[in-house]
Amino acid sequence: MGRVTKPVEERRQEIIDTAKALFLENGFEKTQMADISKKMNVAQGLVYHYFKSKTEILYAVVDIIADERAIATKKVLNYTNGTARDRLAVLFDTQTILDDYSDLVPIFINDAAVVEYCLKKMTVSALPQLISLIEVGNADGSWHYEYPETLATFILHGFSGLIVTSSPVCEDRNEQKALVDIILSLFRAPR
């Protein structure tokens, strides 16, 4: 069988998807670059051509999750009618900010550098949308916060702390509701 050439982005995405599946199945520590290439049926050098290490692949997985989460959040916020308070309630009813990260947490929880990267990426990707929602709420009278960026940062760091200290992350539905109630109380938005 001849060599299969794929576009760069397609091949890169294939490596990321394969690695993510293996990380979830076998754990990060037990997955080797050779396992990724074997699963893809390609030479190990091809994987190294795209990524220097499996940690770099894990960072790419985190990046994709953060970007997908940001797009999903933006859709919910843009297509929900009503006040900012209404949008916030819908956002929490339709998705949990931690969902996509919770499966990955056990993979890297003992690696401080990866934890820091994941938390920073999650915060950076969500911060503009949360600031915007707070500003919309200020304008429509849902609440009044003089420092939207400070509140948004505080909330996102709270989520970050929950990710680091919880295992599994907010798996219990009552724990998820309690977290939502805490956040809504910051917005003075009764649930």
C-alpha positions as CSV (number, residue, x, y, z in Angstrom):
1,M,0.0,0.0,0.0
2,G,1.3,3.4,-1.0
3,R,1.9,6.4,1.3
4,V,-1.3,8.4,2.0
5,T,-0.7,12.2,1.9
6,K,-3.2,14.4,3.7
7,P,-3.5,18.1,4.0
8,V,-1.5,19.5,7.0
9,E,-4.5,20.6,9.1
10,E,-6.3,17.3,8.4
11,R,-3.3,15.2,9.5
12,R,-2.7,17.4,12.5
13,Q,-6.3,17.0,13.6
14,E,-6.2,13.3,13.1
15,I,-3.2,13.1,15.4
16,I,-4.9,15.2,18.0
17,D,-8.1,13.1,17.8
18,T,-6.3,9.8,18.0
19,A,-4.1,11.0,20.9
20,K,-7.2,12.3,22.8
21,A,-8.9,8.9,22.4
22,L,-5.8,7.1,23.6
23,F,-5.3,9.4,26.5
24,L,-8.8,8.9,27.7
25,E,-8.6,5.1,27.1
26,N,-5.2,4.4,28.5
27,G,-4.2,7.5,30.5
28,F,-1.7,10.1,29.5
29,E,1.3,8.4,31.2
30,K,0.6,5.0,29.6
31,T,0.2,6.4,26.1
32,Q,3.4,6.7,24.0
33,M,3.9,8.5,20.7
34,A,4.4,5.0,19.2
35,D,0.9,4.1,20.3
36,I,-0.5,7.1,18.5
37,S,1.3,6.4,15.3
38,K,0.4,2.7,15.5
39,K,-3.3,3.5,15.9
40,M,-3.1,5.8,12.9
41,N,-1.1,3.3,10.9
42,V,1.6,5.8,10.1
43,A,5.3,6.1,10.8
44,Q,6.2,7.4,14.3
45,G,8.3,10.1,12.6
46,L,5.1,11.6,11.1
47,V,3.7,12.2,14.5
48,Y,6.9,13.8,15.7
49,H,6.9,16.0,12.5
50,Y,3.7,17.7,13.8
51,F,4.3,17.5,17.6
52,K,7.6,17.4,19.6
53,S,6.0,15.5,22.4
54,K,2.8,14.0,23.7
55,T,2.5,16.9,26.2
56,E,2.4,19.2,23.2
57,I,-0.4,17.1,21.7
58,L,-2.2,17.3,25.1
59,Y,-1.9,21.1,24.9
60,A,-3.5,21.0,21.4
61,V,-6.4,18.9,22.8
62,V,-6.9,21.5,25.5
63,D,-6.8,24.3,22.9
64,I,-9.5,22.6,20.8
65,I,-11.8,22.0,23.8
66,A,-11.4,25.6,24.9
67,D,-12.1,26.9,21.4
68,E,-15.2,24.6,21.0
69,R,-16.5,25.6,24.4
70,A,-16.1,29.3,23.5
71,I,-18.0,28.8,20.2
72,A,-20.8,26.9,22.0
73,T,-21.1,29.5,24.7
74,K,-21.2,32.3,22.2
75,K,-24.0,30.5,20.3
76,V,-26.1,30.1,23.5
77,L,-25.6,33.7,24.4
78,N,-26.3,35.1,20.9
79,Y,-29.4,33.0,20.3
80,T,-31.1,33.4,23.6
81,N,-33.7,36.1,23.9
82,G,-34.3,38.1,27.0
83,T,-32.2,39.9,29.5
84,A,-28.6,39.0,30.5
85,R,-30.0,37.3,33.5
86,D,-32.2,35.1,31.2
87,R,-29.2,34.3,29.0
88,L,-27.1,33.4,32.0
89,A,-29.7,31.0,33.3
90,V,-30.0,29.4,29.8
91,L,-26.3,29.1,29.5
92,F,-26.1,27.1,32.8
93,D,-29.2,25.0,31.9
94,T,-27.8,24.0,28.6
95,Q,-24.2,23.3,29.4
96,T,-21.8,23.0,32.2
97,I,-18.6,24.9,31.7
98,L,-16.6,22.1,33.2
99,D,-18.1,19.2,31.1
100,D,-15.5,19.0,28.3
101,Y,-12.6,19.3,30.7
102,S,-13.8,16.8,33.3
103,D,-12.9,13.7,31.3
104,L,-9.3,15.1,30.8
105,V,-8.6,16.2,34.4
106,P,-7.5,12.7,35.6
107,I,-5.1,12.6,32.7
108,F,-3.1,15.6,33.8
109,I,-4.0,16.5,37.3
110,N,-0.6,15.5,38.7
111,D,1.3,17.6,36.1
112,A,1.4,21.2,37.4
113,A,2.5,22.7,34.1
114,V,-0.3,21.0,32.1
115,V,-2.9,22.0,34.8
116,E,-1.7,25.6,34.7
117,Y,-1.9,25.6,30.9
118,C,-5.4,24.1,30.9
119,L,-6.7,26.6,33.4
120,K,-5.2,29.6,31.7
121,K,-6.6,28.5,28.3
122,M,-10.0,27.9,29.8
123,T,-10.0,31.3,31.4
124,V,-8.6,33.2,28.5
125,S,-11.1,31.7,26.0
126,A,-14.2,32.3,28.2
127,L,-13.3,35.7,29.7
128,P,-14.4,38.0,26.8
129,Q,-17.8,36.4,26.6
130,L,-18.4,36.5,30.3
131,I,-17.3,40.2,30.4
132,S,-19.7,41.0,27.5
133,L,-22.6,39.2,29.3
134,I,-21.9,41.2,32.5
135,E,-21.8,44.4,30.5
136,V,-25.1,43.5,28.8
137,G,-26.6,42.9,32.2
138,N,-25.4,46.2,33.4
139,A,-27.1,47.9,30.5
140,D,-30.4,46.0,30.7
141,G,-30.7,46.3,34.5
142,S,-30.2,42.6,35.3
143,W,-27.5,43.7,37.7
144,H,-24.9,46.4,38.2
145,Y,-21.2,45.7,38.4
146,E,-18.7,48.5,38.1
147,Y,-15.9,46.0,37.3
148,P,-17.1,43.4,34.9
149,E,-13.6,42.1,34.1
150,T,-12.9,41.5,37.8
151,L,-16.2,39.6,38.4
152,A,-15.6,37.5,35.2
153,T,-12.1,36.7,36.3
154,F,-13.2,35.8,39.8
155,I,-15.9,33.4,38.5
156,L,-13.5,31.7,36.0
157,H,-10.9,31.3,38.7
158,G,-13.5,29.7,40.8
159,F,-14.2,27.2,38.1
160,S,-10.4,26.7,37.7
161,G,-10.1,25.9,41.4
162,L,-12.9,23.5,41.2
163,I,-11.2,21.6,38.4
164,V,-8.0,21.3,40.4
165,T,-9.6,20.2,43.6
166,S,-12.4,18.0,42.4
167,S,-12.2,14.4,41.1
168,P,-14.4,13.7,39.3
169,V,-15.2,17.3,38.5
170,C,-18.8,18.2,39.4
171,E,-20.0,14.7,38.4
172,D,-22.9,14.9,40.9
173,R,-25.9,16.8,39.5
174,N,-26.6,18.4,42.9
175,E,-23.0,19.6,43.1
176,Q,-23.4,21.2,39.6
177,K,-26.6,22.9,40.7
178,A,-24.9,24.2,43.9
179,L,-22.1,25.6,41.8
180,V,-24.7,27.3,39.4
181,D,-26.5,28.7,42.5
182,I,-23.3,30.2,43.8
183,I,-22.5,31.9,40.5
184,L,-26.0,33.2,40.1
185,S,-25.9,34.6,43.6
186,L,-22.9,36.6,42.5
187,F,-25.1,38.1,39.9
188,R,-27.9,38.6,42.3
189,A,-30.0,36.5,40.0
190,P,-32.2,34.2,42.0
191,R,-32.7,30.7,40.5
